[in-house]
Amino acid sequence: MKIQTCFPAMLLSVMLVACSTQTTVPPETADQAGAPSVEQKIKPVPQQPDDQKEPVVLSKHVPAQWSDLTDWSEDDLRPAWQAFLQSCTVLNKQSIWQEICAAATVVQADNAVAVRHFFEQHFTPYRIISADGNEEGLVTGYYEPLLHGSRKPSARYRYPLYASPDELLIIDLGDLYPELKDLRLRGRLDGRRIVPYYSRAEIMDNPALLNGHELLWVEDEVELFFLQIQGSGRIQLDTGEIVKIGFADQNGYPYNSIGRILVEQGELPLEKASMQGIKQWGEQNPEKLKPLLQQNARFVFFRELPGDLSGPIGALGVPLTAGRSIAIDPRSIPQGAPVFLTTTWPNSDKPLNRLMVAQDTGGAIKGGIRADFFWGYGPEAGNQAGKMKQQGKMWVLMPQGYSAPQLAQQ
């Protein structure tokens, strides 16, 4: 739902409590932000100024040569080709991508030479340099977890996953204020006023607020919390059925890292601030667990996905490809574009240089050079994702004729 009747002063106030976030695995990296309880009246939108601002850009794109991409000639591009074809189901609606996506349909997907030739003939690589001049940035990882659950609550399955409530408003001001193009606010109506949606603490303290929106129930509260961080996963029922669930929406609050809170309070060392470490801490400190979880006011809603999907659905709207999809900041890299990433394997100096495709976003994925590497499904994917906190460089591949954005003044 788009609401087009908000005054900029109200917008600023609501933004403080409703910045959109979708995040990654621990160690968690999103910036902490407060969420004051404010109510604002809806006022008419003033006439737009003639010097309307352009969308914020966090990096500059510098043309490069293929030889600049470390190990470009060594990478088998065929897995990334399949991910790029997924992107084309969305990108082919944009004029700059239409010709390339049409040409891609006739390439033999299993022919590594043909795939490489296509990329080198139709794309130009651009080095990503952040606003502060850095050529390296943080690369983390995420994955698709498996939880045990039920379609009905019981003594074992007590913790619900919720679908998006009808009263959750999505406030999109991008058409009026281009600098807010990638920011959607959330709220609810209270009479004629838009107020912040319920926080995690309010939902946990009063589950009746979401009665009727339960999708499934799971057995572990901490695993559910981290499922919300991952944004998608699978639920195994007692019947053996596997239910795929994906991100539907969120309540609009800034993300706050509970792992960082435990480290700052001296409750856990940094190397133990993982899902497993926090779960163990919760078992040892059950009276402290709920207040800890509530310090992250952000709350995620889910939807059930078709069982035949090849992967979870990313922000681009297409299934993610394990080992070839990344989440990025769309203010720096266009969604759907191929991105060559040079980094290292988790907790290692071993090079990990390969072509990826930007198909997802995340609340902790902010900045000119920032990526979240999708490792796939299962325990090994979770192990790799949980350990990944590497430095990396990125080149975005764009069609011929692409006009690189001007760097925003910081």
C-alpha positions in Angstrom: 0.0 0.0 0.0 1.4 3.4 -0.9 0.5 6.4 1.2 1.2 9.7 -0.6 0.0 12.2 2.0 2.8 12.8 4.4 4.5 16.0 5.4 8.3 16.0 5.4 8.5 16.8 9.1 6.3 13.8 9.8 8.5 11.8 7.5 11.6 12.6 9.4 10.0 11.5 12.7 8.6 8.3 11.3 12.0 7.5 9.7 13.6 7.4 13.1 11.3 4.6 14.1 10.7 2.8 10.8 13.8 2.4 8.7 13.5 -0.8 6.7 15.9 -3.6 7.6 16.6 -7.2 6.5 19.8 -8.7 7.8 22.4 -11.4 8.1 23.9 -14.0 10.3 26.0 -13.3 13.5 28.3 -11.7 14.3 25.6 -9.2 13.5 26.7 -5.9 12.1 23.7 -3.6 11.8 23.9 -0.3 13.5 21.9 0.2 16.6 19.2 2.9 16.5 16.5 4.0 18.9 12.8 3.9 18.2 10.9 6.6 20.1 7.1 6.2 20.4 5.7 9.1 18.4 2.4 9.9 16.7 2.1 12.3 13.8 -0.8 13.8 12.0 -1.1 13.3 8.2 -0.8 16.6 6.4 -0.9 17.4 2.7 2.2 17.0 0.7 3.7 20.4 -0.4 4.5 21.1 -4.0 7.7 19.5 -5.0 10.7 21.8 -5.6 12.0 22.2 -9.1 15.5 21.1 -8.0 14.2 17.7 -6.9 17.1 15.6 -5.5 18.4 12.5 -7.2 18.5 9.2 -5.4 21.4 8.8 -2.9 24.4 7.0 -4.4 27.0 5.6 -2.0 29.8 4.6 -4.4 31.4 5.5 -7.7 31.8 3.0 -10.6 35.1 3.2 -12.3 35.5 1.5 -15.7 37.9 -1.4 -15.6 39.5 -4.1 -17.8 38.7 -7.8 -17.5 42.3 -8.4 -16.6 41.7 -6.3 -13.4 39.3 -8.9 -12.1 41.4 -11.4 -10.0 41.0 -14.9 -11.3 38.2 -13.9 -13.7 39.6 -16.3 -16.3 39.7 -19.2 -13.8 36.1 -19.0 -12.6 33.5 -21.4 -14.1 30.8 -18.9 -14.9 28.1 -21.4 -15.7 26.5 -21.4 -12.2 26.4 -17.6 -12.2 24.9 -17.7 -15.7 21.8 -19.6 -14.3 21.5 -17.0 -11.6 21.7 -14.2 -14.2 19.0 -15.8 -16.2 16.8 -15.7 -13.1 17.6 -11.9 -12.8 16.5 -11.4 -16.5 13.0 -12.4 -15.6 12.8 -9.1 -13.8 15.4 -7.0 -15.6 13.9 -7.5 -19.0 11.3 -4.9 -18.1 14.1 -2.3 -17.9 15.2 -0.8 -21.2 18.9 -1.0 -20.5 18.7 -4.7 -19.9 16.2 -5.8 -22.6 18.6 -6.3 -25.4 21.1 -8.3 -23.3 18.4 -10.5 -21.6 16.9 -11.2 -25.1 20.4 -12.2 -26.4 21.0 -14.4 -23.4 18.2 -16.7 -24.2 20.1 -18.2 -27.2 23.3 -18.9 -25.3 24.1 -22.5 -24.6 24.0 -22.5 -20.8 26.3 -25.6 -20.5 29.0 -24.1 -22.8 31.5 -22.4 -20.5 33.3 -20.8 -23.5 30.0 -19.3 -24.9 29.0 -18.0 -21.5 32.3 -16.3 -20.9 32.3 -14.8 -24.4 28.8 -13.4 -23.8 29.8 -11.6 -20.6 32.9 -10.2 -22.1 31.2 -9.0 -25.3 28.0 -7.5 -23.7 29.3 -6.1 -20.4 31.8 -3.6 -19.1 33.2 -4.2 -15.6 33.2 -1.3 -13.2 35.3 -1.2 -10.0 33.2 -0.2 -7.0 34.8 2.5 -4.8 33.1 3.7 -1.7 32.4 7.4 -0.9 35.4 7.5 1.4 37.7 6.2 -1.3 38.0 2.6 0.0 38.2 -0.2 -2.5 37.5 -3.0 0.1 34.5 -3.6 2.3 32.9 -6.2 4.5 31.6 -9.5 3.2 29.4 -11.6 5.5 27.3 -14.7 4.8 23.7 -16.0 5.3 21.9 -19.2 4.6 18.5 -21.0 4.7 18.1 -22.7 8.1 15.9 -25.8 9.0 13.6 -25.7 12.0 11.2 -28.2 13.5 7.6 -27.1 13.8 3.9 -27.8 13.4 0.8 -26.2 11.9 -0.8 -26.3 15.3 0.4 -25.0 18.7 1.3 -27.5 21.4 3.4 -27.8 24.5 6.4 -28.6 22.2 5.7 -26.1 19.5 4.9 -22.8 21.3 6.5 -20.0 19.2 4.6 -18.8 16.2 5.7 -17.5 12.8 3.3 -14.8 11.6 2.0 -13.7 8.2 1.9 -10.0 7.4 -1.1 -8.4 9.2 -3.5 -6.4 7.0 -3.1 -3.3 9.2 0.6 -3.0 8.5 1.0 0.0 6.2 3.9 0.3 3.7 4.7 4.0 3.1 6.6 4.5 -0.1 7.6 8.1 -0.8 10.1 7.3 -3.6 7.8 8.8 -6.3 7.7 12.1 -4.4 11.2 12.2 -3.0 13.7 10.3 -5.2 16.3 10.4 -2.5 14.0 8.1 -0.5 13.6 5.7 -3.4 15.0 2.7 -1.5 13.4 3.5 1.8 9.9 2.2 2.6 8.4 3.0 6.0 6.0 0.9 8.0 3.3 1.9 10.4 -0.4 1.5 11.3 -3.4 3.7 11.5 -4.6 5.1 14.8 -7.7 7.0 13.9 -6.5 9.5 11.2 -2.8 9.2 12.3 0.0 7.0 11.2 1.9 5.6 14.2 4.8 3.1 14.4 3.8 -0.5 14.1 4.1 -2.7 17.2 7.6 -3.5 18.3 9.0 -6.9 19.1 8.5 -6.3 22.8 4.8 -5.3 22.3 4.2 -8.4 20.1 5.9 -10.8 22.5 4.1 -9.3 25.6 0.7 -9.3 23.9 0.5 -12.0 21.2 -3.2 -11.3 20.8 -2.2 -8.4 18.7 -1.5 -10.9 15.9 -4.2 -13.4 16.6 -5.3 -15.2 13.4 -2.0 -14.4 11.5 -0.1 -17.5 12.7 1.4 -19.6 9.9 3.3 -22.2 11.9 4.7 -22.9 15.3 8.3 -23.9 16.1 9.9 -25.4 19.2 12.9 -23.1 19.8 12.6 -19.3 20.4 16.2 -18.5 19.6 16.2 -20.5 16.4 13.0 -18.5 15.4 14.7 -15.3 16.2 17.6 -16.1 13.9 15.2 -17.4 11.2 13.9 -13.8 11.2 17.5 -12.6 10.7 18.1 -15.0 7.8 14.7 -14.0 6.3 13.9 -17.5 4.9 14.1 -21.1 5.8 12.4 -24.5 6.0 10.2 -26.0 8.6 10.1 -29.8 9.0 6.8 -31.0 10.4 6.4 -34.2 12.4 4.8 -35.8 9.3 8.1 -35.4 7.5 6.7 -32.6 5.3 9.1 -29.7 4.6 7.5 -26.3 4.4 9.4 -23.5 2.7 8.9 -20.1 4.1 10.2 -16.7 3.0 10.3 -13.1 4.0 7.0 -11.2 3.6 7.6 -8.0 5.5 8.8 -6.4 8.7 7.5 -4.0 11.3 9.7 -1.1 10.3 12.1 -0.8 13.3 15.8 -0.5 13.0 17.7 -3.7 13.6 19.7 -4.1 16.8 22.3 -6.8 17.2 21.7 -8.9 20.3 25.1 -10.6 19.8 26.8 -7.2 20.1 24.8 -6.4 23.2 26.0 -9.6 24.9 29.6 -8.9 23.9 29.4 -5.3 25.1 27.9 -6.4 28.4 30.6 -9.0 28.9 28.1 -11.9 28.8 29.8 -13.6 25.8 33.2 -13.3 24.0 33.0 -12.1 20.4 33.8 -15.6 19.0 30.8 -17.1 20.9 28.3 -14.5 19.7 26.7 -16.9 17.2 23.3 -18.5 17.2 24.7 -21.5 19.0 26.5 -19.4 21.5 23.4 -17.2 22.2 21.2 -20.3 22.4 23.5 -21.8 25.0 23.6 -18.5 26.9 19.8 -18.4 26.9 19.6 -22.0 28.3 21.9 -20.9 31.1 20.1 -17.6 31.7 16.4 -18.2 30.9 15.2 -15.2 32.9 17.4 -12.9 30.7 16.5 -14.3 27.3 13.2 -12.5 26.6 14.5 -9.1 27.6 17.5 -9.6 25.4 15.4 -10.6 22.4 13.2 -7.6 22.9 16.1 -5.2 22.6 15.9 -5.9 18.8 12.6 -4.1 18.2 12.5 -5.3 14.6 10.1 -8.2 13.8 9.8 -10.2 10.6 6.6 -11.6 9.0 6.7 -14.6 6.7 4.8 -16.3 3.8 4.7 -19.9 2.8 6.5 -20.6 -0.5 5.9 -23.2 -3.2 7.7 -26.4 -2.4 9.3 -26.6 -5.9 11.2 -23.4 -5.7 14.9 -23.9 -6.4 15.8 -21.5 -3.5 14.4 -18.8 -1.2 13.1 -15.6 -2.8 15.4 -12.6 -2.6 14.5 -8.9 -2.7 14.7 -8.9 -6.5 11.8 -11.4 -6.5 13.6 -14.4 -7.9 15.0 -17.6 -6.3 18.5 -17.3 -4.9 21.3 -19.5 -6.1 23.6 -21.0 -3.5 27.2 -19.7 -3.8 26.2 -17.3 -6.6 23.7 -14.9 -5.1 24.6 -11.9 -2.9 22.7 -9.3 -1.0 23.9 -5.7 -1.6 23.0 -2.1 -0.9 20.9 -1.0 -3.9 22.2 2.5 -3.5 25.6 1.2 -4.5 24.9 -1.7 -6.9 21.9 -2.1 -9.2 19.6 -5.1 -8.2 19.9 -8.0 -10.5 23.4 -7.1 -11.9 26.3 -9.5 -12.1 29.0 -8.7 -9.6 32.5 -10.1 -9.6 33.6 -10.6 -5.9 37.1 -11.1 -4.7 37.3 -12.2 -1.1 38.5 -15.2 1.0 36.8 -18.3 2.4 35.4 -17.9 6.0 38.1 -17.7 8.6 40.7 -18.3 6.0 43.2 -16.6 3.7 42.2 -19.0 0.8 41.0 -16.9 -2.2 37.2 -16.9 -3.0 37.0 -15.1 -6.3 33.9 -15.6 -8.4 31.0 -14.1 -10.4 28.0 -13.4 -8.2 24.6 -11.9 -9.0 23.0 -9.1 -6.8 19.6 -10.5 -6.0 18.9 -9.6 -2.4 19.2 -6.8 0.2 19.5 -6.6 3.9 19.2 -4.2 6.8 22.8 -4.9 7.9 24.0 -4.7 4.2 24.6 -0.9 4.0 27.4 0.9 2.4 29.3 1.4 -0.9 31.2 -1.9 -0.7 29.2 -4.4 1.3 28.0 -7.9 0.4 26.2 -10.8 2.1 27.1 -14.1 0.5 24.3 -16.7 0.2 25.6 -20.1 1.1 22.5 -22.1 0.5 20.6 -24.6 2.7 21.5 -26.9 5.6 24.1 -27.2 8.4 27.2 -26.8 6.3 25.8 -23.7 4.7 25.0 -22.4 8.2 28.5 -23.2 9.4 30.1 -21.3 6.5 27.7 -18.3 6.8 28.2 -18.0 10.5 32.0 -17.8 10.2 32.1 -15.4 7.3 33.3 -11.9 8.1 35.9 -11.2 5.4 37.2 -8.2 3.4 36.4 -8.1 -0.3 36.4 -6.1 -3.5 33.7 -5.9 -6.1 33.2 -5.1 -9.7 29.7 -4.6 -11.1 29.1 -5.8 -14.7 26.8 -3.4 -16.6 25.6 -3.4 -20.2 27.3 -1.3 -22.9 26.0 2.3 -22.8 25.6 2.3 -19.0 25.9 5.7 -17.4 27.7 5.4 -14.1 26.0 7.3 -11.2 27.5 10.4 -9.7 28.8 9.9 -6.2 26.6 11.5 -3.5 28.1 14.2 -1.4 28.7 12.8 2.1 
